[in-house]
Amino acid sequence: MVAAVVRPSCRGLLVLTLAGLLVRLLFAFLEPATYPIADETMWIKWGTEILPSPEVAFSPLRLRFIFHPPLYLYFVGSVFALFGSLEAVKIAQCVLGALLVPALGLIGARVFGERTGLLAAGLAAFYPEIVWFSSHFWVETLFTVLLWWAFERLLGADGSGSSGAAALAGLLWGLAVLVFPVVQLVFLVVHWHRAKGPFFLQLYGIAAVLIGVFALAAKLPWQHLHH
């Protein structure tokens, strides 16, 4: 097994997480004015105008959004509908983006030890490009948080033998599929041979099944629209 039960200092991880949040919020408020480009214009228009419109009303069966997975669109649309501003969406992304810090900290500690965990958390807190994404309208912030927490929970399941942690990993990976269609199953296939005994194969099976369920859920509404 790769996942040793090692965790970085809770205090250190909390401090780095709060520092990461502060840096993101400061950047969001102090960044010079910019204009949406490329996919940003699509997410803003669909999330603030089309998704909450009376014709769609957040229904996936009435939403003709067929070229991208829909979860980030619903994230933008839901926050905008609740608070009525794109600034609120940026703040929500800053909070969400800061959650990447403890995920990478825990993964680094499990695999390489406490010092590496804190170093990984520090890089996640202050890495310029990651901070930049938090105040712009791209899928990367939501996707990376879901993806890396899925890794963390699967490694946690591997270390503790918890089927609940494995199920949560699959759920998070499945949600990540609804943000960005990547091959999360590759990790499971590569890691599968390290599992010890039927119980650990069961853990990986749970995660794999949940990924498949969410991938299918992402596809079915679009098939419905085209028939």
N, C-alpha and C positions, 0 to 999 in steps of 0.2 A: 504493500500500500504506500502511496505517496503522501497521503494527508496525515501528517503527525498532528496530534492535538496540542498545538502550540499557538498562543495568542499574544499579540503585542500588548504593551501596557494599555489598560483601558483609559487611563488618564491621558497618555500620549496620543492615543487614537482619537479621543474626544477633542483634544486641543487642535489637532491637525484638521479634523472635520469642520470644526467651527471656524478655523482660519481659512479653510478652503471656501466655506460659505461666504465669509466676509470679503475675500478677494473677488469672488464672483459678483457679489452685490455691488461692490465698489466699481468694478469694471462696467457693469450694466448701467450704472448711474453716471459715470464719468466719461465713458467712451464718447468721442465726438459723433455727431449725428451722421448716420449712414442711411443708405437706401436699400430696400430688399433687392436681391439679385437672384437670377436663376430659379431654383426650386423654392426659395423663400417666398416669392410672389405667389406661387401656387398654393403653398400651405396657408398663407395669410388669407387669400381670397376664399378658398374652400372652407377654411376653418372659421372665419368670421362672418361670411356672407351666405354661402351655400348650405353648409351643414346645419346651422341653426334656423334656416329659413322655414316658413310654414310648409312649403312643398316637400321638404326632406325631414325636418324635425328630428334630426339625429338618427333616423332609421337607416340601417345598413341595406335594407331591401329597396329603399327609394333613392339611394345615393349612387349615382353613376360615376364613381371614382374608381377607375378600373386599371390604372397603370402603376399604382403604388399600394403597399399594404396600408391599412387604415388607422392603426392605433395612434400614431402621432397626430393625425388629423383630428381624431377625437380628443386627444390631450389638449391641443390648441383650442378647439371649439368649446370644450367644456369649461376651461379656465376663462376664456373670453366671455362665455355666456354668464358665468357667475359674477365676474368683476367688471366686465365691459371695457377692458383696455388691453392693448398688446404689452404694456408695461407690466401688467399683472402676469401675463404669460412668461415674460422674461424672469420675473421674480420666482415664479414656480419652477422654472428651469434651473435657476441658481440653487434653489433648495434641493431639487432633484439631483443636479449635478454634483453637489457636495456629498451625496450618498455614495458616490464612486470611491471616495477616500477610504471609508472603513472596509468596503468590499476588497479593495486591493491590499489594504493593510492585513486583513485576516488571511487572504490567500498567500501573500508573501510569507507570513509567519508560519502558516501550516506547512508550506513546502520547503522554505529555506531558513526559518528561524525568526526570532523576535526583531533583531536589528533590521533584517531585510524587509520585514513587514512594515516597520515604521518608515523605512526609506521609500518603499512603494507607496505608502499612504502620503508621504510628503510630496512625491512626484505627482500623484493624482491631485493633490490640493493646489499646486502652484504651476503645473505645466501650462505654458501660455496658450497653446492651441486648444487644450481642453477647457480652459477658462473662457476663451473666446467663443466657443460654441454655445456656452450657457446663455449668452445674451443675443443669440441670433437664431433664426427659425430654420433649423436643420434637424434631421432625425437623430443625429449622432448622440446627443446628450441622453435622451430617453433610451436609445438602443444600448449604449455602453453600460448604463446602470443595470438594466435588466440582464444583459449578457454576463457581466462579471459577478453579479450576485448569484446568478444561476451556477456559475463555476464554483463560487464559494460554498453554496449549499450542497452541491454534489460532492465536493471534497470533504465537507463536513459529514455528509452521510457515509462517505468512504471511511472516515476516521472513527465515527461513533456507531455505525451500523443502524442509523435511524432511517426507516422507510419514509417517515414524514418529511425529513430533510430532502430525500431523493425526490419525493413527489413535488415539493416546493421548487426544487431545481427544474424539474420538467415543466412546471407551470410557468416559471420565469422564462425559460427558454422558449416555451410556446408563445408567450407574449412578445418575446423578442422577434420571433418569426413574423408577428403582426406589425412590426416596425420596419424590419429590414430582412429580406429573405436570404439568410446565409445558411451554411451547412453545419449547424451545431451538432448534428449527429456524427460528424467526423471525429469530434472530441471523444464521444462515447465509444466509437469503434476503436480508436487508438488506445483508449484507456481500458477497454473491456478486458484485455488479456491480463491486466494486473489484478483483477478482482480475485478474491480468495473464497472459493466455495459458492454453493447455490444461493446463499443469502445475498451476497454482493452482486451476483448476476441479477437477482431480483431487483436490487436497488437501481441498477442501470436500466433494467427493463422498464421499471416504472417511469423513469425520466424520459426514456425514448418514446414510450407510448404517449405521454402527455405532449411531447413536441409534435408528434404526428397528428394528434387530435387538433391542436391549435393551427397547424399548417393546413389541415383540411378545412377548418373553420374559416381560415383566411380565403380559401379558394371557392367555397360553395356559393356565397352570395353573388360572385361575379359570373359563375356558370348560370345561376338563376336569371341574371339580367340578360344573358345572351340567348336564352331559349324562349 
